[in-house]
Amino acid sequence: QVQLVESGGGLVQAGGSLRLSCAASGRTFYSYNMGWFRQPPGKEREIVAGISRSGGSTYYAASAKGRFTISRDNAQNTVYLQMNSLKPEDTAVYYCAADAGSYAVRINSREYAYWGQGTQVTVSS
């Protein structure tokens, strides 16, 4: 089991940057693929990016490609999401999640067993 705590959200102007962090408890962080998801107001939760256990494989949603970067530090039990060139449509609650059930990075939120509480990102125009 792993517990996840996100941080780094906030209010930023369009074109700005934020770096989200997700700190995991426990000694088995390295055994989980990790994902960042977001849920805009009134919409369903969607994947933003995912990263494999070793960090060697990543996935990005089309909306995130070229602007966001997911990374992880297994020694620090932390996964990051660097977000650049932010747009108002990036406004959402951002969640990190852990998936122990697959070798490959999965994009369906139902596959992720563990979730953080979320952090709000608001991008003003």
Secondary structure, 3 states (H helix, E strand, C coil): CCCEEEECCEEEECCCCEEEEEEECCCCHHHCEEEEEEECCCCCCEEEEEECCCCCCEEECCCCCCCEEEEEECCCCEEEEEECCCCHHHCEEEEEEEECCCCCCCCCHHHCCEECCCEEEEEEC
